[in-house]
Amino acid sequence: MIEFIIKLHPEIVIKSNSVRKRQTKLLERNLKTILVQVDAAVRVNNNFDHLTVRCDSDSAELRQKLIDRLSCIPGIVNFSEMQSSQFTSLDDIYQQVKDVYASQLENKTFCVRVRRMGSHDFSSIEAERYIGGGLNQLVASAKVQLKKPDLTVNLEIKRNLLLMVRQTHAGMGGFPLPSQSDVLSLISGGYDSAVASYLMIRKGLRTHYVFFNLGGAAHETGVREMAHLIWHKYSLSHKVKFVSVNFAPVVDEILEKIDNGLMGVVLKRMMMRAASTVAENLGIKAIVTGESIGQVSSQTIANLNAIDRVTDMLILRPLIYHDKQQIIDIAKQIGAEDIAKSMPEYCGVISRKPTINAVLSEVLANEENFDFSVLDNAVQQAKVLDIRTIDFQADQQAQIVSELSELPATSIVVDIRSPEETDLKPLQLVDVEVIELPFFRLQSQFSTLDQTKQYYFYCDQGVMSRLQALVMQEQGFKNIAVYRP
């Protein structure tokens, strides 16, 4: 049996009973929604101060899938993998405990805590002393310490059953979705917007996405990949919207009508106007951006102040004080780094001498020359997608790219997953050549391959392989298909 005990984030625990009960129920519902997709036999129980996840299976693969999922669900501070077994004596208990804990005690202080229920020929204190003494003798570098030890060996003895924590895993923390309402995140596919979206999800905010397209189909493809990754990994329990707005006509209007030094500020103001309209149409009351003080010219206090004046809607900036390296580190931690670093910069407008101290009256005077029907048309023609169907949309867009589940022996499969994914689970095929070429290197390296041969793109879920096939097809490559085992 696989069993986990789920601990709530501390900020949930300190809430009033009614709030705590509501948030615990939300977490219970989210766990059921997500984990049933891993295995239909998973059971989730709500015990008010903690939850349990159980499955009648000993599959190592299923265990790892559950660990991967539980570590990415908002509201969980940590979760402990439990091991239950029968025992015949106190020494039998010790033998089972040492098999689990001996390797964890090297160079650490520890203590043993036992909770006992039922009739036994030993007391809880006797069990603690016996097991603790045995572990202390077994591991020479370990030391018993009853107050504030490095590791506590927690055991429960219920009649003839021994329960112990096999391993504790860190959770995502935060609040369960959607305990804090909805927000609309401006996403560009880069580090900042990805990390800002993740942080909002962690705070229990159901995060929808709006994308202002400045770079055509290739730009949108990359941003869809990023939005789908953040959603699928951290907020799979809820459907969200992905809104794409073609901003190229707006940029053309800015280049023609706005003073050079104010172009960047005006572009951001137009994005805020458009985002506010999209948010209102979706019933959302706040906008999220990845802006950080001083990172670029449009992100000075004066310029941000001028940008914010364009809307009454609440604008959240979770990265406002973060350094760029901190943002990159978080992106790496959450698995967004590879896509972010592959995204080219789409600046939209480039000022020769961008202002860092915008004066609102000057901005307003410039905007009097702007044809706002261009902005209105862009918003009205926006594409609104259910993010769950992005893989379906990729199918529709890349429908002329063939997809095979069985390949000829002479085929060449291009594994476009990131190096971390291929190292963790290498693709091994019989009599079929496999080339590892991460998606973020396709643009620069695919052309170096022998173009007289047929290549089949592969990724775990098939979403990225289809999207990348579309991009490469638009660039003129016709020898590409998709491998879906």
C-alpha positions in Angstrom: 0.0 0.0 0.0 1.1 3.6 -0.8 0.1 6.1 1.9 0.9 9.8 2.5 0.0 12.1 5.3 -0.6 15.6 4.0 0.3 18.6 6.3 -1.4 21.9 5.7 0.5 25.2 5.1 1.0 26.9 8.5 -1.0 30.0 7.4 -4.1 27.7 6.9 -3.6 26.1 10.4 -3.8 29.5 12.2 -7.1 30.6 10.5 -10.4 30.5 12.3 -12.1 27.1 12.3 -14.6 28.1 9.6 -11.9 29.4 7.3 -9.6 26.4 8.0 -12.5 24.0 7.3 -13.2 25.7 4.0 -9.6 25.7 2.8 -9.1 22.1 3.9 -12.2 21.1 1.9 -10.8 23.0 -1.1 -7.5 21.1 -0.8 -9.3 17.8 -0.4 -11.3 18.5 -3.6 -8.2 19.6 -5.5 -6.3 16.4 -4.4 -9.1 14.2 -5.6 -9.4 16.1 -9.0 -5.7 15.8 -9.7 -4.7 12.4 -8.2 -7.6 10.5 -9.8 -5.8 11.4 -13.1 -2.7 9.6 -11.8 -4.7 6.5 -10.6 -8.4 6.1 -10.3 -8.0 4.0 -7.2 -6.4 6.8 -5.1 -8.4 7.6 -2.0 -8.2 11.0 -0.2 -9.5 11.4 3.4 -9.9 14.7 5.2 -9.0 14.6 8.9 -9.3 18.4 9.6 -5.7 19.0 10.7 -4.3 16.8 8.0 -5.3 14.7 5.0 -4.3 11.2 3.9 -3.7 9.8 0.4 -3.9 6.1 0.0 -3.7 3.6 -2.9 -3.7 -0.2 -2.7 -0.6 -0.6 -4.8 3.1 -1.2 -4.3 4.1 0.2 -7.7 7.3 2.3 -7.6 6.3 4.2 -10.7 2.9 5.1 -9.2 4.6 6.1 -6.0 6.9 8.5 -7.8 4.0 10.0 -9.9 2.1 10.7 -6.7 5.1 12.4 -5.1 5.6 14.5 -8.2 2.0 15.6 -8.1 1.7 16.2 -4.4 4.8 18.5 -4.4 3.1 20.8 -6.9 -0.3 21.3 -5.3 -0.9 24.7 -3.5 -1.8 24.4 0.2 0.6 21.5 1.1 3.6 22.5 3.3 5.0 18.9 3.3 3.8 15.3 3.0 5.1 12.2 4.6 5.3 8.8 3.0 4.1 6.2 5.5 5.0 2.6 5.8 2.7 0.2 7.7 3.5 -3.4 8.6 2.8 -6.0 11.3 5.3 -6.9 14.0 5.9 -9.8 16.4 8.1 -8.2 19.1 9.8 -5.0 20.2 13.0 -6.2 18.5 11.1 -6.8 15.3 10.0 -3.2 15.4 13.6 -2.1 15.9 14.7 -4.2 12.9 12.1 -2.6 10.7 12.9 0.9 11.9 16.6 0.6 11.3 16.1 -0.6 7.7 14.3 2.7 7.0 16.2 5.2 9.2 19.8 4.0 9.5 21.0 5.7 6.3 19.2 9.0 7.3 21.0 9.3 10.7 24.6 9.7 9.5 26.1 12.7 11.3 22.8 13.8 12.8 21.2 14.1 16.2 18.0 12.3 16.6 15.3 11.1 19.0 12.6 8.5 18.9 8.9 9.3 19.6 6.4 6.5 20.0 2.6 6.7 20.1 1.1 3.4 21.2 -2.5 2.1 21.2 -3.4 -1.4 22.5 -2.0 -3.9 24.9 1.7 -4.7 24.6 4.4 -6.1 26.8 6.3 -2.8 26.6 5.5 0.8 27.3 5.9 3.8 24.9 9.0 5.0 26.9 10.5 1.5 26.8 10.0 1.3 23.1 11.7 4.7 22.6 14.7 3.7 24.7 15.1 0.3 23.0 14.8 1.6 19.5 16.8 4.8 20.1 19.6 2.9 21.9 19.8 0.4 19.0 20.0 3.1 16.4 22.6 4.9 18.4 24.9 1.8 18.6 24.2 1.0 14.9 25.2 4.4 13.5 28.4 5.6 15.1 28.2 9.2 13.8 24.6 9.6 15.1 23.8 11.0 18.6 20.6 10.9 20.7 19.3 14.4 21.5 15.9 14.8 23.0 15.5 18.6 22.5 15.6 20.0 19.0 17.2 17.1 17.2 18.1 17.1 13.5 15.7 14.2 12.9 12.7 12.8 14.9 11.8 9.2 14.3 8.0 9.2 14.7 6.4 5.8 15.2 2.8 4.8 15.8 2.1 1.3 17.2 -1.5 0.4 16.9 -2.1 -3.1 18.4 -0.1 -5.3 16.0 0.5 -2.7 13.4 3.6 -0.5 13.1 3.3 2.9 11.3 6.3 5.0 10.5 7.4 7.9 8.3 9.5 6.5 5.5 10.4 9.9 4.0 9.1 13.5 4.2 8.8 15.6 1.0 8.6 19.4 0.8 5.3 20.7 -0.6 4.6 23.9 -2.6 3.1 25.7 0.4 0.6 28.6 0.0 -3.2 28.4 -0.1 -5.3 25.9 -2.1 -7.0 27.0 -5.3 -9.1 29.1 -5.7 -9.3 30.3 -2.1 -8.2 33.8 -3.0 -10.3 34.5 -6.2 -9.0 34.9 -9.8 -6.4 37.1 -11.5 -5.3 37.7 -15.1 -1.5 37.4 -15.6 0.2 39.2 -18.5 2.5 36.4 -19.9 5.2 36.8 -22.4 7.0 33.5 -22.2 10.0 34.9 -20.4 11.3 34.4 -16.8 9.5 37.2 -15.2 5.9 36.5 -16.2 6.3 32.8 -15.6 7.5 33.3 -12.1 4.9 36.0 -11.3 2.2 33.6 -12.4 3.6 30.7 -10.3 3.7 32.9 -7.2 0.1 33.9 -7.6 -1.0 30.3 -8.0 0.9 29.5 -4.8 -1.1 32.2 -3.0 -4.3 30.4 -4.0 -5.3 32.6 -6.9 -6.7 30.9 -10.0 -4.4 32.5 -12.6 -5.7 33.1 -16.2 -3.3 34.3 -18.9 -3.4 37.1 -21.5 -0.7 37.3 -24.1 0.0 40.3 -26.3 1.4 38.9 -29.5 4.3 40.9 -31.0 6.1 38.2 -32.8 3.7 36.1 -34.8 2.9 32.4 -34.7 6.3 31.4 -33.4 6.0 33.8 -30.4 2.5 32.6 -29.6 3.6 28.9 -29.8 6.4 29.5 -27.2 4.1 31.4 -24.8 1.4 28.7 -25.1 4.0 26.2 -24.1 4.9 28.2 -21.0 1.3 28.9 -19.9 0.4 25.2 -20.4 3.5 24.1 -18.4 2.7 26.4 -15.4 -1.0 25.4 -15.5 -0.5 21.7 -15.9 2.2 21.5 -13.2 0.8 23.8 -10.5 -3.0 24.4 -11.1 -4.2 21.3 -12.9 -7.3 21.2 -10.6 -9.0 24.1 -12.3 -9.6 25.2 -15.9 -8.3 28.6 -16.8 -8.4 30.9 -19.9 -5.6 31.7 -22.3 -6.3 34.9 -24.2 -4.2 35.9 -27.2 -4.3 39.5 -28.4 -2.7 40.5 -31.7 -0.8 43.6 -30.7 1.1 44.2 -34.0 -1.4 46.9 -35.2 -1.2 48.7 -31.8 2.6 48.7 -32.1 2.4 50.2 -35.6 0.1 52.9 -34.4 2.5 53.7 -31.5 5.5 53.9 -33.9 3.7 56.3 -36.1 1.9 58.6 -33.5 3.9 58.6 -30.3 7.1 60.5 -29.4 10.2 58.2 -29.4 11.1 58.5 -25.8 7.5 57.7 -24.6 6.9 54.7 -26.8 7.7 52.1 -24.1 5.5 53.7 -21.5 2.6 54.1 -23.9 2.9 50.5 -25.1 2.6 49.3 -21.5 -0.4 51.6 -20.9 -2.1 50.1 -24.0 -1.4 46.6 -22.6 -2.9 47.6 -19.3 -6.0 49.1 -21.0 -6.5 45.9 -23.0 -5.8 43.6 -20.0 -8.4 45.5 -18.0 -11.0 45.0 -20.6 -10.2 41.3 -21.0 -10.3 40.9 -17.2 -13.7 42.7 -16.9 -15.1 40.5 -19.6 -14.0 37.4 -17.7 -15.2 38.8 -14.3 -11.7 39.1 -13.0 -10.8 41.9 -10.6 -6.9 42.0 -10.6 -4.1 42.0 -13.1 -0.6 40.4 -12.5 2.6 41.5 -14.2 6.2 40.4 -13.9 7.6 43.9 -13.5 10.5 44.6 -11.1 11.8 48.0 -10.0 14.6 49.3 -12.2 14.9 46.2 -14.4 14.2 48.1 -17.6 13.5 51.7 -18.4 9.7 51.3 -18.2 10.0 50.0 -14.7 11.1 53.1 -12.8 8.7 54.4 -10.1 7.8 57.4 -12.3 7.0 55.2 -15.3 5.1 52.6 -13.3 3.1 55.4 -11.8 2.2 56.7 -15.3 1.3 53.2 -16.5 -0.9 52.5 -13.5 -3.0 55.6 -14.0 -4.5 54.1 -17.1 -6.8 51.8 -15.2 -8.7 51.6 -11.9 -8.1 47.8 -11.7 -5.8 46.4 -9.1 -2.3 45.6 -10.5 -0.3 43.0 -8.6 3.5 42.9 -9.0 4.8 40.0 -7.0 8.4 40.4 -8.3 8.6 44.1 -7.6 11.7 43.9 -5.4 13.3 40.7 -6.8 16.7 40.8 -8.6 16.9 39.2 -12.0 19.1 36.3 -10.8 16.6 35.6 -8.0 13.8 35.4 -10.7 15.9 33.1 -12.9 16.6 30.9 -9.9 12.9 30.5 -9.1 12.2 29.8 -12.8 14.7 27.0 -12.7 13.2 25.7 -9.5 9.7 25.5 -10.9 10.8 24.0 -14.3 10.2 27.1 -16.4 13.9 28.0 -17.2 14.3 26.0 -20.4 11.3 27.5 -22.1 12.1 31.0 -20.8 15.7 31.0 -22.0 14.6 29.8 -25.5 12.2 32.7 -25.9 13.5 35.6 -28.1 12.9 39.1 -27.0 10.0 40.8 -28.7 10.3 44.5 -27.6 7.6 45.8 -29.9 9.1 49.3 -29.8 12.7 50.4 -29.3 13.3 54.0 -28.2 16.6 55.6 -28.9 16.4 57.4 -25.6 13.5 56.0 -23.5 12.3 58.2 -20.7 12.8 57.0 -17.1 10.8 59.8 -15.7 7.5 60.0 -17.7 5.3 63.0 -17.0 1.7 62.0 -17.1 0.5 65.2 -18.9 3.0 64.6 -21.7 1.9 61.0 -22.0 -1.8 62.0 -22.2 -0.9 64.7 -24.8 0.8 62.0 -27.0 -2.1 59.6 -26.6 -4.5 62.2 -28.1 -2.9 61.4 -31.4 -3.5 57.6 -31.0 -6.4 56.0 -32.9 -8.0 54.0 -30.0 -10.2 52.1 -32.5 -7.0 50.1 -33.3 -6.8 49.0 -29.7 -10.5 48.3 -29.5 -10.3 46.1 -32.6 -7.4 44.2 -31.2 -9.3 43.4 -28.0 -12.5 42.5 -29.8 -10.7 40.1 -32.1 -8.8 38.4 -29.2 -8.7 34.6 -29.1 -10.0 33.1 -25.9 -9.0 29.5 -25.3 -9.6 27.0 -22.5 -6.0 26.2 -21.6 -6.9 22.5 -21.3 -7.4 22.5 -25.0 -4.1 24.0 -26.0 -2.9 20.5 -27.0 -6.1 20.2 -29.1 -5.4 23.6 -30.6 -1.9 22.4 -31.5 -3.5 19.4 -33.2 -5.7 21.7 -35.2 -2.9 24.0 -36.2 -0.5 21.2 -37.0 -3.0 18.9 -38.6 -0.9 18.5 -41.8 1.9 17.2 -39.7 1.5 13.4 -39.5 1.5 11.6 -36.2 2.6 8.0 -35.8 2.6 5.5 -32.9 4.5 2.8 -34.7 7.6 3.7 -36.6 9.6 2.1 -39.5 12.9 0.6 -38.4 14.8 3.3 -40.3 13.1 6.2 -38.5 14.9 8.9 -36.6 13.2 10.2 -33.5 14.2 13.6 -32.2 13.6 13.7 -28.4 12.9 17.4 -27.8 12.5 17.2 -24.0 14.8 19.1 -21.7 18.1 17.4 -20.6 16.7 17.0 -17.1 13.7 15.1 -18.5 15.8 12.9 -20.7 18.3 12.1 -17.9 15.4 11.1 -15.6 13.6 9.0 -18.2 15.6 8.3 -21.3 13.7 7.3 -24.5 14.8 3.8 -25.5 13.5 2.4 -28.7 14.3 -0.9 -30.4 15.9 -0.6 -33.9 15.0 3.1 -34.0 17.7 5.9 -33.8 17.0 8.5 -31.1 18.6 12.0 -31.2 18.3 14.2 -28.1 17.8 17.8 -29.3 16.1 20.0 -26.7 13.2 22.1 -28.1 15.1 25.3 -27.2 17.9 24.3 -29.6 15.7 23.3 -32.5 15.8 26.7 -34.1 19.6 26.8 -34.3 20.5 23.1 -34.7 17.8 21.3 -36.6 19.0 22.6 -39.9 22.4 20.9 -39.3 20.8 17.5 -39.5 20.6 15.5 -42.8 17.6 17.1 -44.4 17.1 14.1 -46.8 15.8 12.1 -43.9 12.4 12.1 -42.1 12.4 13.1 -38.4 9.8 12.4 -35.7 9.5 14.8 -32.8 8.8 13.3 -29.3 7.9 14.7 -25.9 6.1 13.1 -22.9 2.6 14.7 -23.4 2.8 15.4 -27.1 1.9 19.1 -26.7 5.3 20.6 -27.2 6.2 18.2 -30.1 3.1 19.3 -32.0 3.6 23.0 -31.3 7.3 22.8 -32.3 6.4 20.8 -35.4 4.1 23.8 -36.4 6.9 26.3 -35.9 9.4 24.3 -37.9 6.9 23.7 -40.6 6.3 27.5 -40.9 10.1 27.9 -41.3 10.0 25.6 -44.4 10.9 22.2 -43.0 8.7 19.5 -44.5 10.4 16.4 -43.2 8.9 16.5 -39.8 6.3 14.3 -38.1 5.3 13.6 -34.5 5.9 10.3 -32.6 3.2 9.4 -30.1 3.7 6.0 -28.6 
